[in-house]
Amino acid sequence: MFRLERNDEHARLTLDRPQVRNAIPAAAWAALSETLETVARSDVRLLVVTGAGDTFCAGADLGDFAAMRGSEEAAARFRQEMRAALDALRALAIPTLAAIDGHCYGAGVALALACDVRLARFGSKFAITPARIGIAFPQEDVRRLVAMVGPGQAARLLFTAETIGGEEAKRIGLVDHYSHPESDVIEAILANDPESLRLLKQQIALAGAGVGSDPGMDRRFDTLVAGDEMARRLEALRRK
């Protein structure tokens, strides 16, 4: 289901089940957590998450839900394993980029929301449709959705379950780039200092949690300003 490949300084995680538009089986979330552990142990500087074929992810595999009927234990296990995988993606120390093509529905949107940056290719489509089948969206994913698009747009997407295009997704803040070359974003990120990126990612997470100041972040800021890497990069800029 998940294919991990290295490409120089970045890795590419591909949802590889194109025959069902890369729908994610319930049993695959634990495998995703293991794959992300491999990424965390590596020295890659960026992770790109994408889908095989002409689609990103059709969401959770609906064929698995029949087996959960009458078993809240099975439903809880599914929710917890999905939560662990998405939180592991969010917790990676390196920048993460969702490169979205074609359909991005349900759990696919949750997967994209767990990334730092979302890039929608031309023709991409988005929908969050749990209400159509009589379920809800996990609370943490609702929180991330509201943080991205605001409560009004989140309510619109969740209550109507309507499909929107990539351009509309960009307009409301669900994605950050629309029809923008993926290679340009990758190149721009990798051109920057990896320690700066790690610190900035942590600062963004703290700011998103409402933290306005943090002594630990202040100390790391001071260390970078006083460090050799800044001096080296400033000298390189002067030479240009």
C-alpha positions as CSV (number, residue, x, y, z in Angstrom):
1,M,0.0,0.0,0.0
2,F,2.8,2.5,0.9
3,R,5.9,2.6,-1.3
4,L,8.9,4.6,0.1
5,E,11.6,5.7,-2.2
6,R,14.6,8.0,-1.7
7,N,15.4,10.7,-4.2
8,D,18.7,12.4,-3.3
9,E,17.9,14.5,-0.2
10,H,14.2,13.9,-0.1
11,A,12.0,10.8,0.2
12,R,8.7,10.0,-1.6
13,L,6.0,8.1,0.1
14,T,3.5,6.9,-2.5
15,L,0.1,5.5,-1.8
16,D,0.2,2.6,-4.2
17,R,-3.2,1.0,-4.7
18,P,-4.4,2.7,-7.9
19,Q,-7.0,0.0,-8.7
20,V,-9.2,1.4,-5.9
21,R,-7.9,5.0,-6.2
22,N,-5.4,4.4,-3.4
23,A,-8.1,3.9,-0.8
24,I,-6.5,2.9,2.5
25,P,-7.5,-0.4,4.2
26,A,-8.0,-0.3,7.9
27,A,-5.1,-2.8,8.4
28,A,-2.7,-0.5,6.5
29,W,-2.6,2.4,9.0
30,A,-0.2,0.4,11.3
31,A,2.0,-0.2,8.3
32,L,2.0,3.5,7.6
33,S,3.2,4.2,11.1
34,E,6.1,1.7,10.6
35,T,7.0,3.4,7.3
36,L,7.1,6.8,8.9
37,E,9.4,5.4,11.6
38,T,11.8,4.5,8.8
39,V,11.6,8.0,7.5
40,A,12.2,9.5,11.0
41,R,15.4,7.3,11.4
42,S,16.8,8.4,8.0
43,D,18.8,11.5,7.1
44,V,16.4,12.7,4.4
45,R,15.5,16.4,4.6
46,L,12.0,16.4,3.1
47,L,9.1,13.9,2.7
48,V,6.8,14.1,-0.3
49,V,3.5,12.2,0.1
50,T,1.6,11.4,-3.1
51,G,-0.6,8.8,-4.8
52,A,0.1,6.3,-7.6
53,G,-1.7,6.8,-10.9
54,D,-4.0,9.8,-11.4
55,T,-5.3,10.1,-7.9
56,F,-4.1,11.0,-4.4
57,C,-6.4,9.0,-2.1
58,A,-10.1,8.1,-2.2
59,G,-10.1,7.9,1.6
60,A,-10.5,4.9,3.8
61,D,-11.5,1.6,2.1
62,L,-15.2,1.4,2.7
63,G,-15.2,-2.3,2.3
64,D,-13.7,-2.6,5.7
65,F,-16.5,-0.9,7.6
66,A,-18.9,-3.9,7.3
67,A,-16.5,-5.9,9.6
68,M,-16.8,-3.2,12.3
69,R,-20.5,-3.3,12.5
70,G,-21.6,-4.2,16.0
71,S,-18.0,-4.0,17.4
72,E,-17.0,-0.7,19.0
73,E,-13.7,-2.4,19.9
74,A,-12.9,-2.9,16.2
75,A,-14.0,0.7,15.4
76,A,-11.8,2.1,18.2
77,R,-8.8,0.1,17.0
78,F,-9.3,1.5,13.5
79,R,-9.6,5.0,14.8
80,Q,-6.5,4.6,17.1
81,E,-4.3,3.2,14.4
82,M,-5.3,5.9,11.9
83,R,-4.7,8.5,14.6
84,A,-1.2,7.1,15.4
85,A,-0.2,7.1,11.7
86,L,-1.4,10.7,11.0
87,D,0.1,12.0,14.3
88,A,3.4,10.3,13.3
89,L,3.3,12.1,10.0
90,R,2.6,15.4,11.7
91,A,5.4,14.8,14.2
92,L,8.2,14.2,11.7
93,A,11.0,16.7,12.4
94,I,11.5,17.4,8.6
95,P,9.2,19.3,6.3
96,T,6.4,17.3,4.6
97,L,4.7,18.1,1.4
98,A,1.4,16.5,0.1
99,A,1.5,16.5,-3.7
100,I,-2.2,16.0,-4.6
101,D,-3.4,14.8,-8.0
102,G,-7.0,13.7,-8.8
103,H,-9.3,12.7,-6.0
104,C,-8.5,13.6,-2.4
105,Y,-11.4,12.4,-0.3
106,G,-12.1,11.7,3.4
107,A,-9.1,10.1,5.0
108,G,-7.1,11.3,2.1
109,V,-7.9,14.9,3.2
110,A,-6.9,14.0,6.8
111,L,-3.6,12.6,5.4
112,A,-2.9,15.8,3.5
113,L,-3.8,18.0,6.5
114,A,-1.2,16.1,8.5
115,C,1.5,17.4,6.1
116,D,3.1,20.8,6.5
117,V,2.4,22.0,2.9
118,R,-0.3,20.9,0.4
119,L,0.2,21.3,-3.3
120,A,-2.9,20.6,-5.5
121,R,-2.2,19.8,-9.1
122,F,-4.5,20.9,-12.0
123,G,-7.7,18.9,-12.0
124,S,-7.5,17.8,-8.3
125,K,-10.8,17.4,-6.4
126,F,-11.5,17.4,-2.7
127,A,-14.4,16.1,-0.5
128,I,-15.0,15.1,3.1
129,T,-17.9,12.8,3.1
130,P,-18.4,10.9,6.4
131,A,-21.9,12.2,6.8
132,R,-23.0,10.5,3.6
133,I,-22.3,7.1,5.2
134,G,-23.5,8.0,8.7
135,I,-20.2,8.5,10.5
136,A,-18.1,11.5,11.6
137,F,-14.6,12.7,11.1
138,P,-11.9,12.1,13.8
139,Q,-11.8,15.0,16.2
140,E,-8.1,15.8,15.6
141,D,-8.7,16.0,11.9
142,V,-11.6,18.3,12.4
143,R,-9.4,20.5,14.5
144,R,-6.8,20.6,11.7
145,L,-9.4,21.3,9.1
146,V,-10.8,24.2,11.2
147,A,-7.3,25.6,11.7
148,M,-6.8,25.5,7.9
149,V,-10.1,26.9,6.6
150,G,-12.0,28.3,9.6
151,P,-15.2,26.9,11.2
152,G,-17.5,28.2,8.5
153,Q,-15.7,26.5,5.6
154,A,-15.1,23.4,7.7
155,A,-18.9,23.2,8.4
156,R,-19.6,23.7,4.7
157,L,-17.3,20.8,3.6
158,L,-18.4,18.5,6.4
159,F,-22.2,19.2,6.4
160,T,-22.7,19.3,2.6
161,A,-20.0,16.6,1.7
162,E,-19.7,18.5,-1.6
163,T,-16.8,18.1,-4.0
164,I,-14.6,21.2,-4.7
165,G,-11.8,21.7,-7.2
166,G,-8.2,22.5,-6.5
167,E,-8.7,26.2,-7.3
168,E,-11.5,26.5,-4.7
169,A,-9.4,24.5,-2.2
170,K,-6.7,27.1,-2.6
171,R,-9.1,30.0,-2.2
172,I,-10.4,28.7,1.1
173,G,-7.0,27.7,2.4
174,L,-7.4,23.9,2.3
175,V,-4.3,23.8,0.0
176,D,-1.3,26.1,-0.2
177,H,-0.4,25.9,-3.9
178,Y,-2.6,25.2,-6.9
179,S,-1.1,24.1,-10.2
180,H,2.4,25.0,-9.1
181,P,5.4,23.0,-10.1
182,E,6.2,20.5,-7.4
183,S,9.9,20.6,-8.2
184,D,10.0,24.3,-7.5
185,V,8.7,23.8,-4.0
186,I,11.0,20.9,-3.3
187,E,14.0,22.9,-4.6
188,A,13.1,25.9,-2.5
189,I,12.8,23.9,0.7
190,L,16.0,21.9,0.2
191,A,18.0,25.1,-0.5
192,N,17.6,26.1,3.1
193,D,19.5,25.0,6.2
194,P,18.1,21.8,7.7
195,E,18.5,22.9,11.3
196,S,16.7,26.1,10.6
197,L,13.8,24.1,9.0
198,R,13.6,21.8,12.0
199,L,13.4,24.7,14.4
200,L,10.9,26.6,12.3
201,K,8.6,23.6,12.0
202,Q,8.6,23.3,15.8
203,Q,7.9,27.0,16.2
204,I,5.0,26.7,13.7
205,A,3.5,23.9,15.8
206,L,3.8,25.8,19.0
207,A,2.3,28.9,17.4
208,G,-0.6,26.8,16.2
209,A,-1.1,25.6,19.7
210,G,-1.4,29.2,20.9
211,V,2.2,29.4,22.4
212,G,3.5,32.9,22.0
213,S,6.9,32.5,23.6
214,D,9.0,29.6,24.7
215,P,12.4,29.7,26.4
216,G,13.6,26.6,24.7
217,M,12.9,28.0,21.3
218,D,14.6,31.2,22.3
219,R,17.8,29.3,23.3
220,R,17.8,27.5,20.0
221,F,17.3,30.7,18.1
222,D,20.3,32.2,19.9
223,T,22.4,29.1,19.1
224,L,21.7,29.4,15.4
225,V,22.3,33.1,15.2
226,A,25.7,32.6,16.9
227,G,26.6,29.5,14.9
228,D,29.0,28.8,12.1
229,E,26.3,27.9,9.6
230,M,24.8,31.4,9.6
231,A,28.3,32.9,9.1
232,R,29.0,30.5,6.2
233,R,25.7,31.2,4.5
234,L,26.1,35.0,4.9
235,E,29.5,34.8,3.3
236,A,28.1,32.8,0.4
237,L,25.4,35.5,-0.1
238,R,28.0,38.3,0.0
239,R,30.0,36.4,-2.7
240,K,27.0,36.3,-4.9
